[in-house]
Amino acid sequence: MCSYKKYQQLALGILIALIQGISQASGYIDVLDLPASPSQLAASSPLSGMARAGDRLIAVGQRGHILYSDDSGKHWQQAAVPVSADLIAVNFPSALQGWAVGNDGVVLHSDDAGVTWHKQLDGRQIGELLVKHYSALASAEPGNEQWPTWVAEGQRLTEQGADKPLLDVWFANDRQGFVVGVFNLILRTEDGGRSWTPLQDRTDNPQGLHLNAIASSGDALYIAGEQGLLLKWDETGQRFAAVPTPYQGSFFGVVGQPGEVVVYGLRGNVLRSTDGGRNWTKLESDQPVSITAGLIDDHGNYRLFTQGGQMLVSQGASARLTLAQQTGTAPVTGAIRAADGTLVLAGSRGVRTLSAVKTSNP
């Protein structure tokens, strides 16, 4: 009898699954409205960005997957996420409060160290935000010709729908932060994401180039973008001002520490400045492969990761990047240093770790 009951339960489960599948197939559900599905393979699925929430590690990736680890990346649990849109970047300014961004203009927020998330914004609202914000400025300054241009941009975004990715996020604290994305898309919040203000008019980016990354170095805040675009926040002028660089290809990231900043990007190009971006030194290597992630290890060395998975290390003031030995390589899109010094990497094959012993010095 027990076996028969189990058979009945199994048959009922299969029937329910078929009914649910037919129901979903009969009506399209937008990824912005469809919660991420639990998956035992999430930790080995494509992941893009990483962050530290205190001692906890957070990783984000495709289909709305967000994972967290409390043992330096050895084991991972999947968070509850209200969307299935691909996620690209994540940032935690404190141990509890964090934000993640990705495709379709989605902005997610967690206030419990990444265990659960809720949506604060998506691409269906961004165009309307631009229209409302710049229409108000146009009414206040009817002679200013730039405001109607930005109103038209908001109308265009609204008509095109929620297809514009946000590529990175950075928060100074639990209230003040920025999100950046394609075609000069940039928004600021002063209240933890409850409201957002467009800042398209406050960037030195007349071509509307993609804003690929935003990060701080010491007390300076930078945005890296296409075609050699590098912007630095000017607190006095309340805008992101252009910083000239000797490279005109795309930058994919910024990493730094007090007194210096490093930007990296296409074809292995890496530049370092020790004077706030006035002068730059190229860090040479024998790897002409795009740099897609970077961090500073517990010895103060820069560790940069290529699209092919190689790890390059710059020690001290050296202008040379050294190829570090690894037992295996895989494409890297995100990297973070765990509390115990372990390096944890995210990429197309999920997450993997490099022990603190192996990476302490090349």
SEMARTI-298742 format. One line per 5 residues: their letters; for each residue x, y, z of C-alpha. Coordinates in Angstrom, 2 decimals, decimal comma, always signed. Layout:
BEGIN
a) X:Y:Z ~ ...
***
This chain:
BEGIN
mcsyk) +0,00:+0,00:+0,00 ~ +2,86:+2,32:+0,85 ~ +4,42:+1,85:-2,57 ~ +1,07:+2,49:-4,25 ~ +0,67:+5,77:-2,36
kyqql) +4,15:+6,81:-3,39 ~ +3,21:+6,00:-6,99 ~ +0,07:+8,11:-6,70 ~ +2,04:+11,02:-5,24 ~ +4,62:+10,77:-8,02
algil) +1,92:+10,67:-10,71 ~ +0,17:+13,66:-9,12 ~ +3,45:+15,59:-9,02 ~ +4,09:+14,91:-12,70 ~ +0,55:+15,98:-13,58
ialiq) +0,90:+19,25:-11,63 ~ +4,23:+19,98:-13,32 ~ +2,70:+19,38:-16,76 ~ -0,23:+21,66:-15,97 ~ +2,13:+24,40:-14,77
gisqa) +4,27:+24,02:-17,87 ~ +1,24:+24,28:-20,16 ~ +0,01:+27,30:-18,22 ~ +3,34:+29,09:-18,54 ~ +3,64:+28,22:-22,21
sgyid) +0,19:+29,66:-22,93 ~ +1,13:+33,13:-21,70 ~ +4,44:+34,98:-21,86 ~ +5,84:+36,12:-18,51 ~ +8,39:+38,91:-18,62
vldlp) +11,69:+38,05:-16,94 ~ +11,19:+41,18:-14,82 ~ +8,07:+39,57:-13,35 ~ +9,28:+35,96:-13,17 ~ +11,22:+34,95:-10,02
aspsq) +14,54:+33,18:-10,51 ~ +14,17:+29,41:-10,43 ~ +16,09:+27,40:-7,82 ~ +18,84:+25,31:-9,39 ~ +21,33:+22,85:-7,93
laass) +23,65:+23,84:-10,78 ~ +23,56:+27,58:-10,07 ~ +27,13:+27,63:-8,70 ~ +28,44:+26,12:-11,94 ~ +26,28:+28,28:-14,23
plsgm) +27,51:+31,54:-15,82 ~ +28,13:+34,22:-13,18 ~ +29,26:+37,79:-13,78 ~ +29,84:+39,89:-10,67 ~ +31,04:+39,42:-7,08
aragd) +31,04:+41,41:-3,84 ~ +31,73:+41,09:-0,12 ~ +28,93:+41,57:+2,40 ~ +31,02:+41,61:+5,55 ~ +32,65:+38,16:+5,53
rliav) +29,95:+36,76:+3,24 ~ +30,59:+36,44:-0,51 ~ +27,90:+37,30:-3,06 ~ +27,87:+36,27:-6,74 ~ +25,34:+37,25:-9,42
gqrgh) +24,71:+35,91:-12,91 ~ +22,38:+34,64:-15,58 ~ +18,65:+34,05:-15,15 ~ +18,53:+36,09:-11,95 ~ +20,83:+33,78:-10,03
ilysd) +22,30:+35,24:-6,86 ~ +24,45:+33,03:-4,63 ~ +26,02:+33,57:-1,23 ~ +28,79:+31,78:+0,64 ~ +29,80:+31,95:+4,29
dsgkh) +32,92:+29,77:+4,01 ~ +35,10:+31,69:+1,54 ~ +33,51:+30,14:-1,54 ~ +33,60:+26,45:-0,62 ~ +29,81:+26,10:-0,50
wqqaa) +27,07:+28,28:-1,97 ~ +23,38:+28,84:-1,32 ~ +20,92:+30,41:-3,76 ~ +19,12:+33,59:-2,76 ~ +15,44:+34,39:-3,31
vpvsa) +15,31:+36,76:-6,30 ~ +12,11:+38,26:-7,81 ~ +13,37:+38,44:-11,43 ~ +14,89:+36,11:-14,02 ~ +16,77:+38,84:-15,89
dliav) +20,51:+38,28:-16,30 ~ +22,43:+40,10:-13,56 ~ +25,82:+41,69:-14,22 ~ +27,15:+43,45:-11,12 ~ +26,66:+43,66:-7,35
nfpsa) +27,88:+45,99:-4,60 ~ +27,60:+45,93:-0,81 ~ +28,64:+49,12:+1,01 ~ +27,92:+47,41:+4,34 ~ +27,46:+43,90:+5,67
lqgwa) +23,67:+43,94:+5,31 ~ +22,77:+46,41:+2,55 ~ +23,51:+45,58:-1,08 ~ +22,41:+46,29:-4,65 ~ +22,59:+44,27:-7,88
vgndg) +21,98:+45,40:-11,47 ~ +21,67:+43,81:-14,89 ~ +19,75:+43,46:-18,11 ~ +16,44:+45,21:-18,70 ~ +17,54:+48,07:-16,44
vvlhs) +16,87:+46,06:-13,31 ~ +18,00:+47,24:-9,87 ~ +17,64:+44,84:-6,94 ~ +18,14:+45,56:-3,23 ~ +18,87:+43,32:-0,24
ddagv) +18,84:+44,35:+3,40 ~ +19,69:+40,92:+4,86 ~ +23,20:+40,32:+3,49 ~ +22,01:+38,91:+0,18 ~ +19,62:+36,17:+1,33
twhkq) +16,51:+37,82:-0,12 ~ +16,11:+40,57:-2,71 ~ +13,41:+42,91:-3,97 ~ +13,19:+44,99:-7,12 ~ +13,59:+48,76:-6,82
ldgrq) +13,69:+49,73:-10,50 ~ +13,57:+48,31:-14,01 ~ +13,86:+49,50:-17,59 ~ +10,12:+50,02:-17,93 ~ +10,45:+52,95:-15,50
igell) +13,78:+54,48:-16,50 ~ +12,51:+56,27:-19,60 ~ +9,67:+57,80:-17,60 ~ +12,17:+58,96:-14,96 ~ +14,15:+60,81:-17,63
vkhys) +11,05:+62,41:-19,12 ~ +9,78:+63,60:-15,74 ~ +13,15:+64,88:-14,52 ~ +14,19:+66,74:-17,66 ~ +10,69:+68,07:-18,37
alasa) +10,80:+69,77:-14,97 ~ +14,19:+71,30:-15,80 ~ +12,90:+72,41:-19,20 ~ +9,98:+74,18:-17,54 ~ +12,30:+75,88:-15,08
epgne) +14,77:+76,91:-17,79 ~ +12,81:+77,30:-21,05 ~ +15,81:+78,82:-22,83 ~ +18,15:+75,89:-22,11 ~ +18,31:+73,79:-25,28
qwptw) +19,79:+70,69:-23,64 ~ +16,68:+69,84:-21,60 ~ +14,37:+69,07:-24,57 ~ +17,12:+66,80:-25,93 ~ +17,13:+64,76:-22,75
vaegq) +13,33:+64,69:-22,65 ~ +13,39:+63,21:-26,16 ~ +15,95:+60,63:-24,99 ~ +13,60:+59,60:-22,20 ~ +10,73:+59,30:-24,63
rlteq) +12,87:+57,12:-26,89 ~ +13,77:+54,81:-24,01 ~ +10,11:+54,55:-23,04 ~ +9,07:+53,62:-26,58 ~ +11,84:+51,05:-26,99
gadkp) +10,97:+49,23:-23,79 ~ +13,02:+47,70:-21,01 ~ +15,98:+46,40:-22,99 ~ +18,82:+48,68:-21,84 ~ +21,28:+46,93:-19,49
lldvw) +22,73:+48,47:-16,38 ~ +26,37:+47,35:-16,28 ~ +27,60:+48,32:-12,83 ~ +26,60:+49,69:-9,42 ~ +28,48:+51,48:-6,64
fandr) +27,30:+52,75:-3,26 ~ +29,21:+55,00:-0,87 ~ +26,98:+53,95:+2,03 ~ +23,49:+52,59:+2,67 ~ +21,83:+55,63:+1,08
qgfvv) +24,02:+57,20:-1,62 ~ +24,86:+55,35:-4,80 ~ +25,03:+55,22:-8,59 ~ +24,08:+52,76:-11,32 ~ +25,56:+53,01:-14,84
gvfnl) +24,91:+51,32:-18,15 ~ +24,75:+51,49:-21,92 ~ +24,53:+54,72:-23,94 ~ +25,52:+56,99:-21,03 ~ +22,75:+55,64:-18,80
ilrte) +23,44:+56,82:-15,25 ~ +21,19:+57,30:-12,21 ~ +21,88:+58,45:-8,65 ~ +20,00:+57,78:-5,42 ~ +20,25:+59,62:-2,12
dggrs) +17,73:+57,49:-0,24 ~ +18,86:+53,89:-0,64 ~ +17,15:+53,35:-3,98 ~ +13,65:+54,45:-3,08 ~ +14,01:+57,20:-5,69
wtplq) +16,46:+57,78:-8,55 ~ +17,69:+60,89:-10,37 ~ +19,03:+60,79:-13,95 ~ +22,51:+62,29:-14,38 ~ +22,96:+62,06:-18,15
drtdn) +23,54:+65,80:-18,31 ~ +26,31:+65,57:-15,71 ~ +28,79:+63,39:-17,60 ~ +31,45:+64,52:-20,06 ~ +30,27:+61,92:-22,56
pqglh) +28,85:+63,76:-25,60 ~ +28,93:+60,64:-27,77 ~ +26,76:+58,69:-25,35 ~ +29,33:+55,90:-24,98 ~ +28,65:+52,87:-22,80
lnaia) +29,56:+53,25:-19,12 ~ +31,08:+49,85:-18,34 ~ +32,18:+50,15:-14,72 ~ +32,09:+52,44:-11,70 ~ +34,42:+52,09:-8,71
ssgda) +36,23:+54,11:-6,08 ~ +39,95:+54,40:-5,48 ~ +40,80:+56,04:-2,21 ~ +38,47:+59,04:-2,01 ~ +38,02:+59,32:-5,81
lyiag) +35,18:+57,82:-7,84 ~ +35,72:+56,78:-11,46 ~ +33,63:+55,53:-14,38 ~ +35,31:+53,51:-17,15 ~ +33,74:+53,24:-20,59
eqgll) +34,17:+52,77:-24,31 ~ +36,80:+54,33:-26,58 ~ +39,16:+55,39:-23,80 ~ +36,40:+57,10:-21,82 ~ +37,34:+57,64:-18,20
lkwde) +35,32:+59,94:-15,93 ~ +36,01:+61,17:-12,40 ~ +33,47:+62,58:-9,98 ~ +33,92:+66,30:-9,35 ~ +32,27:+67,02:-6,03
tgqrf) +32,41:+70,78:-6,51 ~ +30,85:+70,72:-9,96 ~ +28,58:+67,78:-9,11 ~ +29,43:+66,02:-12,38 ~ +31,61:+63,28:-13,84
aavpt) +34,45:+65,07:-15,62 ~ +36,53:+63,51:-18,40 ~ +40,02:+62,27:-17,52 ~ +42,37:+62,06:-20,55 ~ +44,13:+58,71:-21,02
pyqgs) +46,70:+57,53:-23,59 ~ +44,54:+54,59:-24,70 ~ +41,51:+54,96:-26,96 ~ +40,09:+51,44:-26,64 ~ +37,41:+50,27:-24,23
ffgvv) +38,03:+50,09:-20,49 ~ +36,22:+47,34:-18,60 ~ +37,11:+48,08:-15,00 ~ +38,71:+50,23:-12,33 ~ +40,58:+49,09:-9,22
gqpge) +42,72:+51,07:-6,83 ~ +43,82:+52,06:-3,38 ~ +44,72:+55,33:-1,65 ~ +47,21:+57,20:-3,79 ~ +46,74:+55,31:-7,04
vvvyg) +44,23:+53,96:-9,53 ~ +44,44:+51,26:-12,20 ~ +42,14:+50,99:-15,22 ~ +42,09:+47,93:-17,46 ~ +40,43:+46,82:-20,65
lrgnv) +40,66:+45,67:-24,22 ~ +43,68:+43,74:-25,58 ~ +45,44:+43,62:-22,23 ~ +45,76:+47,38:-21,83 ~ +46,35:+48,42:-18,21
lrstd) +47,15:+51,96:-17,02 ~ +48,19:+53,18:-13,58 ~ +48,09:+56,72:-12,20 ~ +49,50:+57,94:-8,89 ~ +48,40:+61,57:-9,26
ggrnw) +44,63:+61,38:-9,65 ~ +44,66:+60,71:-13,39 ~ +46,90:+63,56:-14,54 ~ +49,62:+61,16:-15,70 ~ +49,51:+57,49:-16,62
tkles) +51,99:+54,59:-16,81 ~ +51,22:+51,56:-18,94 ~ +51,66:+48,22:-17,16 ~ +53,28:+45,94:-19,71 ~ +52,63:+42,22:-20,12
dqpvs) +53,00:+39,51:-22,73 ~ +49,27:+38,76:-22,71 ~ +47,38:+40,85:-25,31 ~ +44,07:+39,50:-24,02 ~ +41,24:+41,63:-22,66
itagl) +41,31:+42,17:-18,89 ~ +37,85:+41,53:-17,47 ~ +38,27:+41,58:-13,66 ~ +40,67:+42,83:-11,03 ~ +41,31:+43,05:-7,30
iddhg) +43,94:+43,91:-4,71 ~ +45,24:+40,96:-2,68 ~ +46,18:+40,97:+1,00 ~ +49,75:+41,97:+0,10 ~ +48,59:+45,10:-1,76
nyrlf) +49,36:+43,59:-5,18 ~ +47,06:+44,07:-8,16 ~ +45,71:+40,81:-9,56 ~ +44,08:+41,15:-12,95 ~ +42,22:+38,40:-14,78
tqggq) +41,92:+37,99:-18,52 ~ +39,08:+36,88:-20,73 ~ +40,96:+33,59:-21,14 ~ +41,35:+33,08:-17,39 ~ +45,02:+34,01:-16,97
mlvsq) +46,02:+35,87:-13,81 ~ +48,45:+38,80:-14,10 ~ +50,12:+40,30:-11,02 ~ +51,65:+43,74:-10,47 ~ +53,78:+44,08:-7,33
gasar) +54,52:+47,42:-5,72 ~ +55,56:+50,15:-8,14 ~ +56,52:+47,68:-10,87 ~ +55,42:+48,64:-14,38 ~ +55,40:+44,99:-15,38
ltlaq) +52,54:+42,49:-15,10 ~ +53,73:+38,95:-14,36 ~ +51,81:+35,87:-15,44 ~ +50,99:+33,78:-12,35 ~ +50,96:+30,00:-12,55
qtgta) +47,64:+28,21:-12,14 ~ +46,60:+24,58:-12,26 ~ +43,70:+25,43:-14,59 ~ +42,11:+28,40:-16,31 ~ +38,60:+29,45:-17,21
pvtga) +37,13:+32,79:-18,38 ~ +36,80:+35,27:-15,49 ~ +34,22:+38,05:-15,27 ~ +34,30:+38,76:-11,53 ~ +36,82:+38,40:-8,72
iraad) +36,83:+39,02:-4,99 ~ +39,14:+38,41:-2,03 ~ +37,52:+36,45:+0,79 ~ +38,09:+37,29:+4,45 ~ +40,73:+34,57:+4,77
gtlvl) +42,65:+35,78:+1,71 ~ +41,25:+33,19:-0,70 ~ +40,63:+34,56:-4,18 ~ +37,19:+33,65:-5,51 ~ +36,49:+33,97:-9,23
agsrg) +33,26:+34,03:-11,22 ~ +32,86:+33,32:-14,92 ~ +31,16:+31,31:-17,61 ~ +31,70:+28,09:-15,63 ~ +30,45:+29,41:-12,32
vrtls) +32,61:+30,04:-9,26 ~ +36,04:+28,68:-8,37 ~ +38,62:+29,45:-5,70 ~ +42,37:+30,02:-5,63 ~ +43,89:+29,31:-2,22
avkts) +45,51:+32,11:-0,28 ~ +48,79:+30,14:-0,14 ~ +49,04:+29,76:-3,91 ~ +48,36:+33,39:-4,65 ~ +50,22:+35,20:-1,87
np) +53,13:+35,96:-4,21 ~ +53,81:+34,89:-7,82
***
